Amino acid sequence: MKAAPVSVTPCDRDHLDALVSAARDFGPAVELADAWGCRLATVLGAGGRLLAAGNGGSAAQAQHLTAELVGRYRLDRRPFSAICLSAETSSLTAICNDYPPDELFARQVEAHGREGDVLVVLSTSGRSANVVEAARRGRDTGLVVWAMTGPTPNPLSRVAHETLGVEAEYTATVQELHLVAVHVLCAGLDRALGVHPARTTEDVRPVRRPSPKPVRRPA
């Protein structure tokens, strides 16, 4: 009997080699992320909202995206409405306690999403049931659903309106390129809004705001 193949985790330079190999084929995904940023500028600029969700490392990526939108990516601009559904701890625990697991994000999508808003869902496998259900609920609610996944096709890519798939063997590689896609999306949004030129070498410094004047207290 043949032994089952051993799944080897890439270490040291093998980890970097896996990333570089996947990055070589990442061009179409970069173009899609940039296009998403441009379209998102129209949605958010008109008062719409972005919702984002994922599990584990993808939850961190989702929160990274919403932080860039509520705060800023590079230069100062107006804040935009963006909610990371995996960061709403009280809602998460209440929903887990009272509803089936697949409702974890879907119920929040139904609560916060409005027709025309954007839902970004992240899953390295594209098979996370709660993320797939969130995408399905988003479509039913009239949201535009964008998915970031690993290799396609997968269940999530079949539900989302558009999918940015990373053709990579390892979860870590997929997550690393998802972060690149998040940054490209944010840069595309800022460019569409005229926040700054599209040159990544531009010298950008934080906007300096005047310090509050000291309060004089009576002696």
C-alpha positions in Angstrom: 0.0 0.0 0.0 1.3 3.4 -1.0 1.7 6.0 1.8 -0.5 9.0 1.6 1.3 12.1 0.2 2.7 14.4 2.8 1.6 18.0 2.6 4.7 20.1 3.1 4.5 23.6 4.5 6.9 25.9 2.5 9.5 27.3 4.9 12.3 29.9 4.6 13.0 30.8 1.0 10.4 28.3 -0.3 7.7 30.5 1.3 9.0 33.5 -0.7 9.3 31.4 -3.9 5.7 30.3 -3.6 4.6 33.9 -3.3 6.7 35.1 -6.2 5.4 32.3 -8.4 1.8 33.2 -7.6 2.5 36.9 -8.0 3.7 36.3 -11.6 0.2 35.3 -12.6 -1.5 37.9 -10.5 -1.8 40.6 -13.2 -5.5 40.0 -14.1 -6.4 40.1 -10.4 -4.6 43.4 -10.0 -6.6 44.9 -12.9 -9.8 43.6 -11.3 -9.0 45.1 -7.9 -8.2 48.4 -9.5 -11.5 48.4 -11.4 -13.3 47.6 -8.1 -11.6 50.6 -6.5 -12.8 52.9 -9.3 -16.4 51.6 -9.1 -16.4 51.7 -5.3 -15.5 55.4 -5.4 -18.8 56.0 -7.2 -20.8 54.0 -4.6 -19.2 55.5 -1.6 -19.1 59.0 -3.0 -22.8 58.8 -3.5 -23.4 57.9 0.2 -23.3 54.1 -0.2 -21.6 51.6 2.1 -19.2 48.8 2.0 -19.6 45.7 4.1 -16.8 43.1 4.4 -16.5 39.7 6.1 -14.2 36.7 6.4 -13.0 34.0 8.8 -9.6 33.8 10.6 -6.9 35.5 8.5 -9.6 36.6 6.0 -11.4 38.4 8.9 -8.2 40.4 9.5 -8.0 41.3 5.8 -11.7 42.4 5.8 -11.0 44.6 8.8 -7.9 46.0 7.1 -10.0 47.0 4.1 -12.7 48.8 6.2 -10.1 50.5 8.3 -8.5 52.0 5.1 -11.9 53.3 4.0 -13.0 54.8 7.3 -9.5 56.2 8.0 -7.4 56.8 4.9 -5.1 54.8 2.6 -2.4 57.4 1.9 -3.5 61.0 1.8 -6.3 62.6 3.8 -9.8 62.5 2.4 -13.3 62.3 3.7 -14.2 59.1 5.6 -16.5 56.5 4.1 -19.0 54.1 5.6 -17.4 50.7 5.8 -18.3 47.9 8.3 -16.3 44.8 9.0 -18.9 42.2 10.0 -16.4 39.8 11.5 -15.4 42.6 14.0 -18.9 43.1 15.5 -18.3 40.9 18.5 -21.6 41.4 20.4 -23.6 40.8 17.2 -21.4 37.8 16.3 -22.0 36.1 19.7 -25.7 36.9 19.8 -26.2 35.5 16.3 -24.2 32.4 17.1 -26.2 31.9 20.2 -29.7 32.3 18.6 -29.3 31.3 15.0 -27.7 28.6 12.8 -23.9 29.1 12.1 -24.5 30.0 8.5 -26.4 33.2 9.7 -23.2 34.6 11.3 -22.6 37.2 8.6 -25.8 36.9 6.5 -28.0 38.4 9.2 -25.7 41.4 9.5 -25.7 41.8 5.7 -29.5 41.9 5.7 -29.4 44.4 8.6 -26.8 46.9 7.3 -26.9 46.4 3.5 -29.0 48.5 1.2 -29.6 48.1 -2.5 -26.5 49.2 -4.4 -24.1 48.9 -1.5 -21.0 46.7 -1.9 -20.3 43.4 0.0 -16.7 42.2 -0.1 -16.3 38.6 1.1 -13.0 36.8 1.6 -12.4 33.1 1.8 -9.1 31.4 0.8 -11.0 28.1 0.1 -14.1 29.7 -1.3 -16.0 27.1 0.7 -16.7 28.7 4.0 -20.5 28.2 4.5 -21.1 31.4 6.5 -19.3 33.5 3.9 -21.2 31.8 1.0 -24.5 32.4 2.7 -23.5 36.1 3.3 -22.8 36.4 -0.4 -26.2 34.8 -1.2 -28.0 37.1 1.2 -26.2 40.1 -0.2 -27.4 39.3 -3.7 -31.0 38.8 -2.4 -30.8 42.2 -0.7 -29.6 43.9 -3.8 -25.9 44.4 -2.9 -23.1 44.1 -5.4 -21.0 41.1 -4.2 -17.3 40.8 -4.8 -15.4 37.8 -3.6 -11.7 37.2 -2.9 -10.8 33.6 -2.9 -8.1 31.0 -3.7 -8.3 28.9 -6.9 -11.6 29.1 -8.8 -14.2 27.8 -9.4 -15.5 27.3 -6.0 -18.9 27.7 -4.2 -18.3 31.4 -3.3 -17.3 32.3 -6.9 -20.5 30.8 -8.1 -22.6 33.1 -5.9 -20.6 36.4 -6.1 -21.1 38.8 -9.0 -17.3 38.9 -9.5 -14.4 37.0 -8.1 -10.8 37.8 -7.6 -9.2 34.3 -7.4 -5.6 33.6 -6.4 -4.2 30.6 -8.2 -1.9 29.4 -5.4 -1.5 26.1 -3.5 -1.0 27.5 0.0 -3.4 29.4 2.2 -0.7 31.8 3.3 0.1 32.8 -0.3 -3.5 33.4 -1.0 -3.8 35.7 2.0 -0.7 37.6 1.1 -2.0 38.4 -2.3 -5.4 39.2 -1.0 -3.7 42.0 1.0 -2.0 43.2 -2.2 -5.5 43.3 -3.8 -6.9 45.3 -0.9 -4.2 47.9 -1.3 -4.6 48.1 -5.0 -8.4 48.5 -4.5 -7.8 51.4 -2.1 -5.3 53.1 -4.4 -7.8 52.8 -7.3 -10.5 54.3 -5.2 -8.3 57.3 -4.2 -7.2 57.8 -7.8 -10.8 57.8 -9.0 -11.6 60.4 -6.3 -8.6 62.6 -7.3 -7.0 62.2 -3.9 -3.5 61.8 -5.3 -1.8 60.8 -8.5 -1.3 57.1 -9.2 2.4 57.3 -8.6 3.4 54.9 -5.8 6.7 56.8 -5.3 5.0 60.0 -4.4 6.2 61.5 -1.1 3.2 61.5 1.2 3.2 62.8 4.7 0.4 62.8 7.3 -1.7 65.9 7.2 -0.6 68.1 10.1 -3.4 69.6 12.1 -2.9 72.5 14.4 -2.3 71.6 18.1 -5.0 72.7 20.5 -4.2 75.9 22.3 -3.4 75.4 26.0 -6.2 76.3 28.4 -5.2 79.1 30.8 -6.4 78.3 34.3 -6.8 81.1 36.9 -4.0 81.3 39.5 
